Amino acid sequence: MRVLLLNMPWSPIDLPSLALGILKRSVDERVAGATCEVLHANLDFTDWITRRTEFTAEDYEYYALSSYFLGCGDWVFSSALYHDPAWKDAEFTQMMTGKLRSKRMRMTRQLHEIVPEFVEDIARRVVDLAPDVVGLTSTFQQNTAALAAARHIKQLAPHIRTVMGGANCDAEQGAAVHRNFPFVDFVVRGEGEDAFPRLLEALRDGTPVTALADVPGLCHRADGTSSVVNPMPSGPLPPSAILPPDYSGYFERLAGSVARNWVEPKLVVEGARGCWWGEKHHCTFCGLNGSFMQFRSKSPDTFYQEIMDLAERHRVLDMYVVDNILDMRYLSTVLPRIIDSGYDLRMHIEIKANMRRPQLQTLSDAGLIYVQPGIESLNSRVLDLMDKGVSGCQNVRMLRDAAETGLSVSWNYLHGFPGESADDYDPVIRQLPALEHLNPPVDLSARIAIERFSPYFNRPELGFTGLRPEEHYLFTYDLPEEELHDLAYVFQAPERGIGEPTVTRLNDAIAAWKKNHTDARLTHTDLGDQIMLVSRRRSFDWHTLCLTDPFAITLFRLLDQPHSPAALHRKATADPASSHHTPQDVQALLDEWTTLGVTFTDAGQYVHIAPSAVNQELLRLDYMRHAHARPLPDTAAEPVAEGRTSPAPALP
């Protein structure tokens, strides 16, 4: 049995596919008599399109990720899916006028017109390789490209079995794909390491289709026409069943592609699935974990060895850790071993924003220089509406400590939560000029999208009712709205929360933050009997501030962590020498420091915002490289998609 795994655009070109890497190993190790290879059609596309248009790396990133909430990437390949180079061109143009710049509009329509030829070429290549089964993965804006490829392959060679899976095929979405696109023989919903090999074994052995009812999550056709949807698995795979990926072929193919001049390739590694915070407190807007929120992680020995094996085999030190949240055990197990290994790894991972400075230092020492802490807001009340489990001051402390430890922070500012008001934003907006020396959000604030699997989607009592698929699904697919409702991941809903005047003021302040961040500085040096602060920020005319009063020094040191004025007074006056100071003395200092932009306050707490002076100029270099390399989306109305990583290193 020959199995071909197909990675269509718009899969990222700087990363091998974790999903297909895991499935390749699953087939090779678990399906007797089967051979498996991966066709990197996303890289093939870069070579094909650059011979025909002035297409760039920034263009690829736009269609792969930045335009996710506009659906431009999926619309591009809808023409290939429906055999029509002009497929819903008028509808797209009408709906996107005013949302896209004219140059982006022209390119999108041009790509839409010519990509059917690319899909036909890929289909012929696949058929020439004579596979028995073709597996296609679909995540982010990969759905129409994968469907179009499946359709053309089936037309050229009806005997080839087509299988789809991935984050876009979870739960109801996968059932909708199978129900509406008969050229897809099977859909694997959920984690694919078990279901896909079992399906292949059944096909290899000629097992009757009725026996496939035992494969959890599988969609198949009992009589060759009608869709049969097996129940989803009762639980997630244990961590011991999660295989390391096999990236054979990706780096060799990249070396022969024009994309080699566009990107620095990274390895994708996985230590855990699910979210230990989400198991107890599911963030109201988050749908990232799909059907399985349960947190499970590989043993420290296993994860460490996988990292080392991949680095040694591929001679690549940049790694993207796809875990939705860091397993805190790894701080004392995996990361110290990485530090001792001598490998100068550069890693990106998602963490929780309330981690303390020593923990952040461990991350930095281990090469986790690029973190995504899911900050989302600097106001405690809005964070409570999200069920984030952190405060505004804790998020600011994270930004401060990251600057001190050399960590680059990637974060979004979100708004539009039911129950929020301008009063929640006004105090933050006033204080943003004081934070300009810390990492700004990656983009302007964005109104939240309603994602499938999120509490906002599943629980209308939280504030969103009458959800409809986002508009871009309407001009991408030829399906009735009830089918689109099952197929879609993002939904439109009436706006909630703050109005546009507050959004405008917030975004003006964030834009100024981003503009002035490069030159802004604030640090402190603790000399024991005095603390020296040095500032260079556009909104403050002081440059040095020397704290010499013992009481002020004590308060400043306490403000390393968020404190209320009452707690500060109680702790600071525990020393008899300071017992004469009153709560009014504490408040007077806090008011002065807040005015000077030395402290940040929210929800009755204060925290100082001056990182220790540890050569910030040098520590910033890597962040600035990332920030300048990251193109902004072509519309200010939508955020850069912070991630819909596959909820499992999933399916075909």
Secondary structure, 3 states (H helix, E strand, C coil): CEEEEECCCCCCCCCCCHHHHHHHHHHHHHCCCCEEEEECHHHHHHHHHHCCCCCCHHHHHHHHHHCCCCCHHHHHHHHHHCCCCCCCHHHHHHHHECCECHHHHHHHHHHHHHHHHHHHHHHHHHHHCCCCEEEEECCCCCHHHHHHHHHHHHHHCCCCEEEEECHHHCHHHHHHHHHHCCCCCEEECCCHHHHHHHHHHHHHHCCCHHHHHHCCCEEEECCCCCEEECCCCCCCCCHHHCCCCCCCCHHHHHHCCHHHHCCCCCEEECCEECCHHHHHCCCCCCCCCCCCCCCEECCHHHHHHHHHHHHHHHCCCEEEECCCCCCHHHHCCHHHHHHHHCCCCEEEEECCCCCCHHHHHHHHHCCCCEEECCCECCCHHHHHHHCCCCCHHHHHHHHHHHHHHCCEECCCEEECCCCCCHHHHHHHHHHHHHHCCCCCCCCCCEECCEECCCHHHHCHHHCCCCCEECHHHHCCCCCCHHHHHHHCCEEECCCCCCCHHHHHHHHHHHHHHHHHHHHCEEEEEECCCCEEEEEECCCCCCCEEEECCHHHHHHHHHCCCCECHHHHHHHHCCCHHHCCCCHHHHHHHHHHHHHCCCEEEECCEEEECCCECCCHHHHHHHHHHHHHHCCCCCCCCCCCCCCCCCCCCCCC
